Amino acid sequence: MEVRIGFVTLSNVQEQISPTLEPFPPFEPVAPIKPIKATPNNPPWGSGMAVGIWIVSVLLILIVPGIFLAPYALSLTSQYPQTEDLVKALSTDRVAIALQVAAIVPAHIITFFLAWLLITKGRRFAFLETVGWRSGGMKWWHYAAIIVGFFCLAALVGHFVPEQETELTRIIKSSRYAVFLVAFMATFTAPLVEEVIYRGILYSALQRTVGVGFAVGLVTLLFTVVHVPQYFESISTIVLLAVLSLILTLVRVKTDNLLPCVILHTLFNGLQSILLIVEQQLGVENKVEETISTVFMFFK
């Protein structure tokens, strides 16, 4: 039977086409697509987001202490009606100084929460796996050797470039409460938060974008620059901070993990906090300095 539609006969068309048709290939199931695995050197964020979270972390350190201090400052306005007098009084007031130091802890907590959101992408990735929470080949004696070497370098630098009084030393001398607040913050919150921001987020993104060498230099520079306002009177302290940042970043490069950096940073700050408390409570600071000077005079 032929059906004519216009000038075309369907039977003729079918005869011309059907010989060229090939049977469909057998159906083969497609393997499921594996999810992207985030690793310390392949993070699920870019350099732009990394720099953004770094800027936010710096702003929080500047803003949160001011928020904590505002109510106390308002209570003193009747005593110091002039703004200049009020600012001068707050710079030496023990309560004001303690409030600003204590405010660093909530600033660190907020920073860590924002960093966690970025690293996990809203719980899509595991935090510890993404930042690298393994030893990466670091042994206990590696930590000991690095710490001993750094403190020897610090003693050497301190001998030839005497340390000057800084903003931090003035805070420590303000009250006993400030000493313990600084020691707590430096040991329990600062190492974790700073390592997550600098070696966890910044370095991980930058090394993929601009290469390992440039990333090491930039992270070391940013870490040092952020601490300059606290220590700008002391060149030796700034130099040692730069060395510390370089050591921690190179450990991150060598191990491909953040955990060794957190451990080292905690040990550095913890040991210095212990020495700080001992010096303040027992008054051994001058004796320690005299002992170090004697040792270097012996080897001159």
HELIX and SHEET records of a PDB file:
HELIX    1   1 LEU A   10  ILE A   17  1                                   8    
HELIX    2   2 SER A   18  THR A   20  5                                   3    
HELIX    3   3 SER A   47  SER A   75  1                                  29    
HELIX    4   4 THR A   83  THR A   92  1                                  10    
HELIX    5   5 ARG A   94  ALA A  102  1                                   9    
HELIX    6   6 ILE A  104  THR A  120  1                                  17    
HELIX    7   7 PHE A  127  VAL A  131  1                                   5    
HELIX    8   8 TRP A  140  PHE A  160  1                                  21    
HELIX    9   9 GLU A  167  SER A  174  1                                   8    
HELIX   10  10 ARG A  176  PHE A  184  1                                   9    
HELIX   11  11 MET A  185  THR A  189  3                                   5    
HELIX   12  12 ALA A  190  GLU A  195  1                                   6    
HELIX   13  13 VAL A  196  LEU A  202  3                                   7    
HELIX   14  14 TYR A  203  THR A  209  1                                   7    
HELIX   15  15 VAL A  212  TYR A  231  1                                  20    
HELIX   16  16 ILE A  235  THR A  255  1                                  21    
HELIX   17  17 LEU A  259  LEU A  282  1                                  24    
HELIX   18  18 GLU A  285  PHE A  299  1                                  15    
SHEET    1   A 2 ARG A   4  ILE A   5  0                                        
SHEET    2   A 2 VAL A   8  THR A   9 -1                                        
END                                                                             
